[in-house]
Amino acid sequence: MPMLLTSYIDTKNDDAADIRKLSADTASGMRICYEMTRQYAEAGNSPPPENTRSNPADRVKRFREGISWKIQEDKEKILLSEMFKQSAILFIQCVLSSVYGETVTVDTYKVDTLNTETSYPGRKYFLRSMVDALYGSDSAINTNEIICVRRGQTLIGLVSSAGLIPVTENRFSLAELSIDEKKDLKNILRGLETQDKRILMFWLTECGRIVERCGLYTEIKRILGEEENISDSDFSAISQNLKIDTLASGVPGFPLLREHGGEKLLERITLAPIRDDKARFGYDISPLIIKPDDLFYAFLPPLTREAVESSGTDTFAIDSISLIRPNVGAKKVISVTIRCVMEVNKLKISVRKTYTSEQIRFIKSFPSLSLYGPAPKSGWIARRNTAPAAEYPSPLAGGAVETIGLKDIEFDGLDFEETGDNYSVYCGEIPKWLGVRVNDGDWLGALPLRVVQEQGDWERSPVFIHTELPGGTMTVAADIGSSRSVVLFRKDGVSEDKNHDVIIENDQILGIPLTSSGDINADANFGSMFFQPDRQHREVRGKTPVGVLTTNKFDKENRADLLLYKSGKLILLDPKSISEASGRSIISDIKAGKSQSAMNLLTQGILTMIVDRSLHLGCSKINIRLSYLKERYSNMNTAWIAAKNKIEDLMPELRDRIDIKMYLPESLAIANRLRHDNDFQAVSGTALVDIGDFSTDIALYLKDFKESSDVKLKKNISVLFAGRQILLQPIWDYLQFSRARADSVFSSANEDDKQAIKRLEGEIERLRNEKSGSMPENVRRDLLCLMDKLKKEKIPSALQNLFDICYLTEVIILKRLLKDLPNDAGGSFDVHLFGGGSSLIKAKEAGFNWDAILGRTCVTYNRSQEGNKLASGLLIDIQPDLQSAGDKARRDAEDYEEKDHKRPANIVPTDEELKRGYIRFLKNAQALKRWTVMDSNDSKVNTGRLFNIKKTDEHSPGEIDNVNLWKEFYPGSLEFAMAGSTDDKEIIMALFAYKMAYSSAVAFYSKGRK
């Protein structure tokens, strides 16, 4: 229906005049203008927009009057109206636009200037109608101006005397503020962040002249003023970052962001392939990942060099970078928008940039980076130049690929040191952002490494992201064994039953995979996950086998330069990790080995994990207590002090916070625990025997009947004879000479066990024809990991015989220590056996007559499963009855290296003494149990055949059967005995007898089975 023009406003007297009084040109111009508007509105299928149904000024007038209660009396109705909310939301978005990465400008147009257009003579009328619609009769704004609000080139609103008038269907892309019938203005404002509210208050305060005349502005200011933290806030941070320009007409614009060191986002963005979405291309940001054609790609955060350099200051920080609106069509990247949130002078702002396909560079591969950190701000970054196993296609339109190789990529300011093929390490302070460039200087972007701004949860967060240390104190007990190590933690002020025996929790983050470009092959495992995976595959508690994994930088002679990750790594041994490390040189026999370098590296790794765990538990002051052997005291002390110095050099925050003390010898540590708990009652006496992998440690308690009935420590001793001889070597030798499958001895609960058993059988087959000797290192590792899977109830008799030869030796040594105790001392003698090496000893109930060996009534207690006793003995104060023994042991250990260790000649047994002692060994063996010895024809033979001894007559103790075999084993047996770390001739003879008996037994079985 045509619009009927019945009147117009006379510009001279403002009175309505008949339309017929218009000049022909003016009337024609108005009709043409109307016709164009009508045709535009009817061009589409949807209903015509509001402002095309009639004169646009009519809509503006209705909108202004609908949001102003200075004209209408029904204020409550207005405050809840849709128009009022639309105007308020547009105002909020415009004021906040600068910090959300949008550009909103205010432009003023003089009405007189606009009237110079002559094509449409009726334009003057429409402009005057628009001015009246915007301002009415009560306005602080110059009524000779029309003020437009634009986002970029798009008109989004007009300024009126009652607030902003949004254009029809304007969609603002800032904060999500919905128009809801149930929400009033207070609830809309409540949804804003505190910073947003302060910015609004800042504008309203600065632009008082406009605000005082506008009901909407005064209402917003009133509501914000009711919030104490808004009305009384210091706006200095906002005023430092935002400015309000006033136009020449006096109209204020919306806040604009001040310049802060140039552009923050690059003009180009780099895209690289990654293996999967676990690699984040940085730590603690939302991954900038796309997945066209089911392949993972990641964008390198496109920060400029200036942004990275500024992020190191106190006034500027990059909070996050996110990927929004990725445009991927037909499996090709068309464009992508990046949003960067920053904090400038305590004000959070954001910057956006959209990159078209021409601005995206694709590179075929990117170095793999892993980040480890045991202290705030400090740690290690491992780099591997590993290309994808399969080439990823370019996801860009046109298939463009930049010719940037792995070795062309450098990281700004970090000195990586080559440690192996395609593997290098950086040690030191971890920057917040790591700049990435090509070696020709072209800047590619930056990776976030340490961007968490608040302390957060120490227990769950990687500690290197924190800026300050926690305040607690931790006491740590470390029992570092050759095959098993256990660490216990006790926080000051916490009861003992709350001790932590876990060094790694399930799912505890130990390392962060920053980037993972392409598939990881076996050769790259060293730098990857099995040492410290991104999430530990299991909880690590109790006694854990450990080893050292070496790099090309590992040098046994170059001890001063040893550094964790650069020279090698601590590895927690189990079938899974060993499977991943297949083919690598792992040193597990560290305590008995002669390599001080391996010990230094091991202690660095253990200390690093202690620091890491202590910080996770909220403690930075760490008191470490260690057990020791006299013969290894100097080496261990040197290694731990060196490890402490290395960590403090790299992490100055920890300096003077780590205290390391050699606390008790191993022979007394368990005694300290048991005495504290009154955990043994000595009838006549008690021996606490800890059979580890490397040494047997004995603390001997006897009752002092002359002075009192108290139990007192009489002796403590360590002998270098233990689990490696008692368990590991017999299993290896048995599998060799019996040709039995390893799975007949070990059970396999999972695929990792099966793989370890399979590797063990491969080594048996390879070395089957070689003489039994030192166990290969890789075999030792597999046996350590499989010991818990030993089929204890199905041990073959030949293997049990080898075990029992070893345990017999242990008891003979104990008998020697009891030589001063009379048989009638007042009851039975108790033997408490600890340590993994004692796990297979048989008690009286199994037919073993230990009383006959000791020459007294005894009771044995197998406590081998109580794996934490030694470490927990370090965690408590030294008991009074052990104090003097502990002090003496430490003095002896400190003096040990300074003394001449040549034994006096009179302790070396003669040939005849060794022979007589060996024959006595056989007699003890025959008294111990009923031996089952079968020859190659499966016929039972005399026990003496096993020990290479024959009887000449009934009254003769016997003599050597095969003299040549005796001569063959004699040198090695004597050498082993003299290395047993004792000056007692009888114990030396017992060790000689063990070695001779064991070697003879293996020779018997080997010959008999051929």
DAQUI-V978174 format. One record per pair of residues at least 24 apart in sequence whose ideal C-beta (glycine too) atoms are under 7 Angstrom apart, sorted by the first residue. I is the first residue (numbers start at 1). J is the second residue. D is the distance in whole Angstrom. If there is no record, write none. Layout:
I&J&D ; I&J&D
This chain:
3&34&6 ; 5&30&6 ; 8&125&6 ; 9&125&7 ; 9&128&7 ; 11&128&7 ; 25&121&5 ; 26&121&5 ; 26&122&6 ; 29&120&4 ; 29&121&4 ; 29&122&4 ; 30&122&3 ; 30&125&7 ; 32&120&7 ; 33&120&5 ; 33&122&6 ; 49&168&5 ; 49&169&7 ; 50&168&5 ; 51&168&5 ; 55&126&7 ; 55&129&6 ; 57&126&7 ; 57&129&4 ; 57&130&4 ; 57&133&4 ; 60&130&6 ; 60&133&4 ; 60&134&6 ; 60&158&7 ; 60&165&6 ; 61&133&4 ; 63&165&5 ; 64&133&7 ; 64&134&7 ; 64&136&7 ; 64&160&5 ; 64&161&7 ; 64&162&5 ; 64&165&6 ; 67&162&5 ; 67&163&5 ; 67&216&6 ; 68&162&4 ; 68&215&6 ; 69&215&5 ; 70&138&7 ; 70&215&6 ; 79&184&6 ; 79&185&6 ; 80&184&6 ; 82&179&6 ; 84&216&7 ; 85&179&5 ; 85&188&7 ; 86&166&5 ; 86&179&6 ; 87&163&4 ; 87&164&5 ; 87&165&7 ; 87&166&7 ; 87&216&6 ; 88&185&6 ; 88&188&7 ; 88&216&6 ; 88&220&7 ; 89&177&5 ; 89&179&7 ; 89&188&7 ; 90&157&5 ; 90&164&5 ; 90&166&5 ; 90&172&7 ; 91&163&6 ; 91&164&5 ; 91&216&7 ; 92&177&7 ; 92&200&7 ; 93&172&5 ; 93&174&5 ; 93&175&7 ; 94&149&6 ; 94&164&7 ; 94&254&5 ; 95&199&6 ; 95&200&5 ; 95&203&5 ; 95&254&5 ; 95&255&6 ; 96&174&6 ; 96&175&7 ; 96&196&6 ; 96&199&6 ; 97&174&6 ; 97&254&6 ; 98&242&6 ; 98&255&5 ; 98&256&5 ; 98&257&5 ; 99&199&7 ; 99&257&7 ; 99&348&7 ; 99&349&4 ; 99&350&7 ; 100&174&5 ; 100&350&5 ; 101&339&7 ; 101&350&4 ; 101&351&5 ; 101&352&4 ; 102&151&6 ; 102&174&6 ; 103&151&7 ; 103&152&6 ; 104&149&6 ; 104&151&5 ; 104&254&5 ; 105&150&5 ; 105&253&7 ; 106&147&6 ; 106&149&6 ; 106&247&7 ; 106&251&7 ; 106&253&4 ; 106&254&7 ; 107&148&5 ; 107&150&6 ; 108&145&5 ; 108&147&5 ; 108&247&5 ; 108&249&5 ; 108&251&6 ; 109&145&7 ; 109&146&5 ; 109&148&7 ; 110&144&6 ; 110&145&6 ; 111&144&5 ; 111&145&7 ; 111&146&6 ; 112&144&7 ; 134&158&6 ; 134&160&5 ; 134&161&7 ; 135&160&7 ; 135&161&5 ; 136&161&6 ; 139&213&7 ; 140&209&6 ; 140&210&6 ; 140&213&4 ; 141&251&7 ; 142&249&6 ; 145&249&6 ; 147&251&6 ; 161&213&7 ; 161&214&7 ; 162&214&6 ; 162&215&6 ; 162&216&6 ; 163&214&6 ; 163&216&4 ; 163&217&7 ; 185&219&6 ; 185&220&7 ; 185&223&6 ; 186&223&5 ; 189&220&7 ; 189&223&6 ; 189&224&7 ; 194&229&7 ; 195&347&7 ; 195&348&6 ; 197&224&6 ; 197&227&7 ; 197&230&5 ; 198&230&6 ; 198&233&5 ; 198&235&7 ; 198&238&6 ; 199&238&6 ; 199&242&7 ; 199&255&6 ; 200&224&6 ; 201&230&5 ; 202&235&5 ; 202&238&5 ; 203&244&7 ; 203&255&6 ; 206&244&5 ; 207&244&7 ; 207&252&4 ; 210&252&6 ; 237&345&5 ; 237&346&4 ; 237&347&5 ; 238&347&6 ; 240&345&5 ; 241&344&5 ; 241&345&6 ; 241&347&5 ; 241&349&7 ; 257&349&6 ; 260&316&7 ; 260&344&5 ; 261&306&5 ; 261&310&5 ; 262&306&5 ; 263&304&6 ; 264&303&7 ; 264&304&6 ; 264&307&4 ; 264&340&6 ; 264&342&7 ; 264&351&5 ; 265&302&5 ; 265&303&7 ; 265&304&7 ; 265&338&6 ; 265&340&6 ; 265&351&6 ; 265&353&5 ; 266&302&4 ; 266&304&6 ; 266&443&7 ; 266&445&6 ; 267&359&7 ; 268&359&5 ; 268&361&6 ; 269&299&6 ; 269&302&4 ; 269&338&7 ; 269&355&5 ; 269&359&6 ; 269&360&5 ; 270&299&7 ; 270&300&4 ; 270&361&5 ; 270&363&6 ; 270&444&5 ; 270&445&6 ; 271&297&5 ; 271&299&5 ; 271&360&6 ; 271&361&7 ; 271&362&5 ; 272&297&7 ; 272&298&6 ; 272&300&7 ; 272&363&5 ; 272&365&7 ; 272&366&4 ; 272&517&6 ; 273&297&6 ; 273&365&7 ; 273&388&6 ; 273&392&4 ; 273&517&6 ; 273&518&6 ; 274&298&5 ; 274&515&7 ; 274&516&6 ; 274&517&6 ; 275&516&5 ; 275&518&6 ; 275&519&6 ; 275&520&7 ; 278&513&6 ; 278&516&7 ; 279&513&5 ; 279&515&5 ; 279&516&4 ; 280&514&7 ; 281&447&6 ; 281&515&6 ; 282&447&4 ; 282&448&4 ; 282&449&7 ; 282&514&6 ; 283&371&6 ; 283&448&6 ; 283&449&6 ; 283&512&5 ; 283&514&6 ; 284&448&6 ; 284&451&5 ; 284&452&6 ; 284&465&7 ; 285&320&6 ; 285&321&6 ; 285&448&5 ; 286&322&5 ; 288&321&7 ; 288&323&5 ; 290&326&5 ; 290&328&6 ; 290&333&7 ; 292&328&5 ; 292&331&5 ; 292&332&7 ; 292&333&7 ; 292&395&5 ; 293&331&5 ; 295&392&6 ; 297&395&6 ; 299&323&7 ; 299&336&7 ; 300&436&6 ; 300&444&6 ; 300&445&4 ; 301&445&5 ; 301&446&6 ; 301&447&7 ; 301&448&7 ; 302&338&6 ; 302&445&5 ; 303&433&7 ; 303&445&6 ; 303&446&4 ; 305&435&6 ; 305&443&5 ; 308&433&5 ; 308&435&5 ; 308&446&5 ; 311&432&5 ; 311&433&5 ; 312&432&7 ; 315&344&7 ; 315&345&5 ; 316&342&7 ; 316&344&6 ; 317&342&7 ; 317&343&4 ; 317&453&7 ; 318&342&5 ; 318&433&6 ; 318&451&7 ; 319&343&6 ; 319&348&6 ; 319&453&7 ; 332&395&6 ; 332&396&7 ; 332&397&5 ; 333&357&6 ; 333&360&6 ; 333&395&5 ; 333&396&6 ; 334&397&7 ; 336&360&7 ; 357&396&5 ; 357&397&5 ; 360&396&6 ; 361&402&5 ; 362&394&5 ; 362&395&7 ; 362&396&5 ; 362&400&6 ; 362&401&5 ; 362&402&6 ; 363&402&5 ; 363&404&5 ; 364&391&7 ; 364&392&7 ; 364&401&6 ; 365&406&5 ; 365&517&5 ; 365&518&6 ; 366&409&7 ; 366&515&6 ; 366&517&4 ; 367&406&6 ; 367&409&6 ; 367&515&7 ; 367&517&7 ; 368&515&6 ; 368&516&5 ; 368&517&5 ; 369&514&4 ; 369&515&5 ; 370&511&5 ; 370&512&7 ; 370&513&6 ; 370&514&7 ; 370&527&6 ; 370&528&7 ; 371&449&6 ; 371&511&6 ; 371&512&4 ; 371&514&6 ; 372&510&7 ; 372&511&5 ; 372&532&6 ; 372&565&7 ; 373&430&6 ; 373&462&6 ; 373&463&6 ; 373&464&3 ; 374&463&7 ; 374&608&5 ; 374&611&5 ; 374&612&4 ; 375&463&6 ; 375&464&7 ; 375&611&6 ; 375&615&7 ; 375&651&4 ; 375&653&6 ; 375&654&5 ; 376&463&6 ; 376&464&6 ; 376&466&4 ; 376&467&6 ; 376&468&7 ; 376&469&6 ; 376&653&6 ; 377&429&5 ; 377&430&6 ; 377&450&7 ; 377&464&7 ; 377&467&7 ; 378&428&7 ; 378&429&6 ; 378&430&6 ; 378&464&7 ; 378&650&5 ; 378&651&4 ; 379&430&5 ; 379&464&5 ; 380&425&6 ; 380&426&7 ; 380&427&5 ; 380&565&5 ; 381&414&7 ; 381&426&4 ; 382&425&5 ; 382&527&5 ; 382&565&6 ; 383&416&6 ; 383&424&5 ; 384&422&6 ; 384&423&5 ; 384&524&5 ; 384&527&4 ; 385&422&4 ; 386&422&6 ; 386&517&7 ; 386&518&6 ; 386&520&6 ; 386&524&5 ; 387&518&6 ; 388&517&7 ; 388&518&3 ; 388&519&6 ; 389&518&6 ; 389&519&4 ; 389&521&7 ; 404&438&6 ; 408&438&5 ; 408&439&5 ; 409&436&6 ; 409&438&6 ; 410&437&5 ; 410&439&5 ; 411&435&7 ; 411&436&6 ; 412&437&6 ; 417&566&6 ; 419&551&4 ; 419&552&6 ; 419&553&5 ; 419&566&5 ; 420&526&7 ; 420&551&5 ; 420&552&5 ; 423&526&6 ; 423&527&5 ; 425&565&5 ; 425&566&5 ; 427&563&6 ; 427&565&7 ; 427&566&7 ; 427&650&6 ; 428&650&6 ; 430&464&5 ; 447&514&6 ; 458&615&6 ; 458&616&6 ; 458&618&5 ; 459&616&5 ; 459&617&7 ; 462&509&5 ; 462&512&6 ; 463&612&6 ; 463&615&4 ; 463&616&7 ; 469&620&4 ; 469&653&6 ; 470&615&6 ; 470&618&4 ; 470&619&6 ; 470&620&5 ; 471&620&7 ; 472&618&5 ; 472&619&4 ; 473&619&6 ; 473&621&4 ; 474&614&4 ; 474&617&7 ; 474&619&4 ; 474&622&5 ; 475&623&5 ; 475&625&7 ; 475&875&6 ; 476&610&5 ; 476&614&7 ; 476&622&6 ; 476&623&7 ; 476&624&5 ; 476&625&7 ; 477&625&5 ; 477&871&4 ; 477&872&7 ; 477&874&4 ; 477&875&4 ; 478&606&6 ; 478&610&7 ; 478&624&6 ; 478&626&5 ; 479&627&6 ; 479&870&5 ; 479&871&4 ; 480&606&6 ; 481&591&7 ; 481&692&5 ; 481&693&6 ; 481&694&7 ; 482&589&6 ; 482&590&6 ; 482&591&4 ; 482&592&6 ; 482&693&4 ; 482&694&4 ; 483&545&6 ; 483&693&3 ; 483&723&7 ; 483&784&5 ; 484&543&4 ; 484&544&7 ; 484&545&6 ; 484&693&7 ; 484&836&6 ; 485&543&7 ; 485&544&6 ; 485&546&5 ; 485&606&7 ; 486&542&6 ; 486&543&5 ; 486&544&7 ; 486&867&6 ; 486&868&6 ; 486&871&5 ; 487&610&6 ; 487&871&7 ; 488&868&6 ; 488&871&5 ; 488&872&6 ; 488&875&5 ; 489&613&6 ; 489&614&7 ; 489&617&6 ; 490&875&5 ; 491&617&6 ; 491&619&6 ; 499&875&7 ; 500&617&7 ; 501&541&5 ; 501&542&7 ; 501&868&6 ; 502&539&6 ; 502&540&7 ; 502&541&5 ; 503&540&5 ; 503&609&6 ; 503&613&6 ; 504&536&5 ; 504&539&7 ; 504&540&4 ; 505&539&6 ; 506&536&7 ; 506&538&7 ; 506&539&4 ; 507&535&5 ; 508&536&6 ; 509&534&7 ; 509&535&6 ; 510&536&6 ; 522&583&7 ; 525&580&5 ; 525&581&6 ; 526&584&6 ; 530&577&5 ; 530&580&4 ; 530&581&6 ; 531&569&4 ; 531&571&6 ; 537&576&6 ; 540&572&6 ; 542&867&5 ; 542&868&7 ; 543&836&7 ; 543&867&4 ; 544&572&6 ; 545&573&4 ; 545&588&7 ; 545&784&4 ; 545&785&6 ; 546&570&6 ; 546&571&7 ; 546&572&6 ; 546&573&6 ; 546&602&7 ; 547&571&5 ; 547&573&5 ; 547&586&5 ; 547&587&6 ; 547&588&4 ; 547&781&7 ; 548&586&7 ; 548&587&5 ; 548&590&6 ; 548&598&5 ; 548&601&5 ; 548&602&5 ; 549&581&6 ; 549&584&6 ; 549&586&5 ; 550&585&5 ; 550&587&7 ; 554&597&7 ; 555&597&7 ; 556&595&5 ; 556&597&5 ; 559&596&6 ; 559&597&5 ; 559&600&6 ; 562&597&6 ; 562&600&5 ; 562&601&6 ; 563&646&6 ; 564&601&7 ; 564&604&4 ; 564&605&6 ; 564&608&6 ; 567&601&6 ; 568&601&5 ; 569&605&6 ; 570&602&6 ; 570&605&2 ; 570&606&6 ; 573&781&6 ; 573&784&6 ; 573&785&6 ; 574&785&5 ; 575&752&4 ; 575&753&5 ; 575&755&6 ; 575&756&4 ; 575&785&5 ; 576&752&5 ; 578&756&6 ; 578&781&6 ; 578&782&7 ; 578&785&6 ; 579&752&6 ; 579&755&5 ; 586&777&7 ; 586&781&6 ; 587&777&7 ; 588&777&6 ; 588&780&6 ; 588&781&5 ; 588&784&7 ; 589&777&7 ; 589&780&6 ; 591&632&7 ; 591&694&5 ; 592&694&5 ; 596&635&6 ; 596&639&7 ; 599&635&6 ; 599&639&4 ; 600&639&5 ; 600&642&5 ; 600&643&7 ; 603&639&4 ; 603&640&5 ; 603&643&4 ; 604&643&4 ; 604&646&6 ; 607&643&5 ; 607&644&7 ; 607&647&6 ; 608&647&7 ; 611&647&7 ; 611&654&7 ; 620&657&5 ; 621&657&5 ; 622&657&6 ; 622&658&5 ; 623&659&5 ; 624&658&7 ; 624&659&7 ; 624&660&5 ; 624&661&7 ; 625&661&6 ; 625&663&4 ; 625&874&4 ; 625&875&7 ; 626&660&7 ; 626&661&7 ; 626&662&5 ; 626&663&6 ; 627&663&7 ; 627&664&6 ; 627&665&7 ; 627&666&5 ; 627&669&5 ; 627&870&6 ; 627&874&6 ; 628&662&5 ; 628&665&6 ; 628&666&7 ; 628&893&6 ; 629&665&7 ; 629&666&6 ; 629&695&6 ; 629&718&5 ; 630&665&7 ; 630&718&7 ; 630&892&6 ; 630&893&4 ; 630&896&5 ; 631&896&7 ; 631&981&5 ; 633&662&6 ; 633&893&4 ; 633&894&7 ; 633&896&6 ; 634&896&7 ; 634&897&5 ; 637&662&6 ; 662&890&7 ; 663&874&5 ; 664&873&7 ; 664&874&6 ; 664&878&7 ; 664&886&5 ; 665&716&7 ; 665&718&7 ; 665&889&4 ; 666&690&6 ; 666&695&7 ; 666&697&4 ; 666&718&6 ; 666&870&7 ; 667&697&4 ; 667&698&6 ; 667&699&5 ; 667&716&4 ; 667&717&6 ; 667&718&5 ; 668&699&6 ; 668&716&5 ; 668&882&6 ; 668&885&6 ; 668&886&6 ; 668&889&7 ; 669&870&5 ; 669&873&4 ; 669&874&5 ; 670&699&7 ; 670&834&6 ; 670&869&5 ; 670&870&5 ; 670&873&5 ; 671&699&4 ; 671&713&7 ; 671&882&6 ; 672&873&4 ; 672&876&7 ; 672&878&6 ; 672&879&6 ; 672&882&6 ; 673&869&5 ; 673&872&5 ; 673&873&4 ; 673&876&7 ; 675&879&4 ; 675&881&7 ; 675&882&7 ; 676&876&5 ; 676&879&6 ; 680&830&7 ; 680&832&6 ; 682&711&5 ; 682&830&6 ; 683&826&7 ; 683&827&3 ; 683&828&5 ; 683&830&7 ; 684&825&4 ; 684&826&5 ; 684&827&5 ; 684&828&7 ; 684&829&5 ; 685&821&6 ; 685&825&7 ; 685&829&5 ; 686&830&4 ; 686&832&7 ; 687&814&6 ; 687&831&5 ; 688&832&5 ; 689&814&7 ; 689&831&6 ; 689&832&7 ; 689&833&5 ; 689&834&7 ; 689&838&7 ; 690&834&4 ; 690&835&5 ; 690&870&6 ; 691&722&5 ; 691&723&6 ; 691&726&7 ; 691&810&7 ; 691&833&7 ; 691&835&4 ; 691&837&3 ; 691&838&4 ; 692&722&5 ; 692&723&6 ; 692&835&5 ; 692&837&6 ; 693&722&6 ; 693&723&4 ; 693&724&5 ; 693&837&6 ; 694&720&7 ; 694&722&6 ; 694&724&7 ; 695&719&6 ; 695&720&5 ; 695&722&5 ; 696&721&6 ; 696&722&5 ; 696&810&6 ; 698&814&7 ; 698&817&7 ; 700&817&6 ; 702&821&6 ; 703&826&7 ; 705&826&7 ; 712&881&6 ; 713&881&6 ; 713&882&6 ; 713&885&5 ; 715&817&6 ; 716&885&6 ; 716&889&7 ; 717&817&7 ; 718&981&7 ; 719&813&6 ; 719&980&6 ; 719&981&6 ; 719&982&6 ; 719&987&7 ; 720&979&6 ; 720&980&5 ; 720&981&4 ; 721&809&7 ; 721&980&6 ; 721&991&6 ; 722&837&5 ; 723&836&6 ; 723&837&3 ; 725&806&6 ; 726&803&7 ; 726&806&4 ; 726&807&7 ; 726&837&5 ; 727&787&7 ; 727&837&6 ; 727&840&7 ; 728&775&6 ; 728&780&6 ; 728&783&5 ; 729&775&6 ; 730&799&6 ; 730&802&4 ; 730&803&6 ; 731&783&6 ; 731&799&7 ; 732&775&5 ; 732&779&6 ; 732&783&7 ; 733&772&5 ; 733&802&7 ; 733&1002&5 ; 734&798&6 ; 734&799&4 ; 734&802&6 ; 735&764&5 ; 736&764&6 ; 736&768&6 ; 736&772&7 ; 737&1002&7 ; 737&1005&5 ; 737&1006&4 ; 737&1009&5 ; 738&798&7 ; 738&1009&6 ; 745&790&7 ; 745&791&6 ; 746&786&5 ; 746&789&5 ; 746&790&6 ; 746&791&7 ; 747&789&5 ; 747&791&6 ; 748&789&7 ; 749&789&7 ; 753&786&7 ; 753&789&6 ; 756&782&5 ; 756&785&6 ; 756&786&6 ; 757&786&7 ; 772&1002&6 ; 787&836&7 ; 792&840&7 ; 797&932&4 ; 798&1005&6 ; 801&931&6 ; 801&946&7 ; 801&1001&6 ; 802&998&7 ; 802&1001&6 ; 803&840&5 ; 804&928&7 ; 804&929&7 ; 805&994&7 ; 805&997&5 ; 805&998&5 ; 805&1001&6 ; 806&994&7 ; 807&841&5 ; 808&853&7 ; 808&924&6 ; 808&925&6 ; 808&928&6 ; 809&990&6 ; 809&991&7 ; 809&994&4 ; 811&850&6 ; 811&853&5 ; 811&854&6 ; 812&853&7 ; 812&924&6 ; 812&990&5 ; 813&987&5 ; 813&990&6 ; 814&854&7 ; 815&853&6 ; 815&854&5 ; 815&855&7 ; 816&984&6 ; 816&986&5 ; 816&987&6 ; 816&990&7 ; 818&854&7 ; 823&855&7 ; 823&856&5 ; 828&857&4 ; 828&858&6 ; 828&859&5 ; 829&854&7 ; 829&856&5 ; 829&857&7 ; 829&858&5 ; 830&858&7 ; 830&859&5 ; 830&861&7 ; 831&858&6 ; 831&860&5 ; 831&861&7 ; 832&861&5 ; 832&863&6 ; 833&860&6 ; 833&861&7 ; 833&862&5 ; 833&863&6 ; 833&864&6 ; 834&863&5 ; 834&864&6 ; 834&866&6 ; 834&869&6 ; 835&864&6 ; 836&864&6 ; 838&862&6 ; 838&864&5 ; 839&864&4 ; 847&929&6 ; 847&930&7 ; 848&928&6 ; 848&929&5 ; 849&927&6 ; 849&928&6 ; 849&929&7 ; 852&927&4 ; 853&924&5 ; 853&927&7 ; 853&928&6 ; 903&983&6 ; 907&983&6 ; 907&985&5 ; 907&988&7 ; 909&985&6 ; 909&988&6 ; 909&989&5 ; 913&989&6 ; 914&989&6 ; 914&992&5 ; 917&989&4 ; 917&992&7 ; 917&993&5 ; 918&993&5 ; 918&996&6 ; 919&949&6 ; 919&957&5 ; 919&958&5 ; 921&993&4 ; 921&997&6 ; 922&947&5 ; 922&949&5 ; 922&958&7 ; 923&957&7 ; 935&1008&5 ; 936&1008&4 ; 936&1009&6 ; 945&1004&6 ; 946&1000&7 ; 946&1001&5 ; 946&1004&5 ; 947&997&5 ; 947&1000&5 ; 947&1001&7 ; 948&1000&4 ; 965&1000&6 ; 965&1003&6 ; 969&996&6 ; 969&999&4 ; 969&1000&7 ; 973&999&7
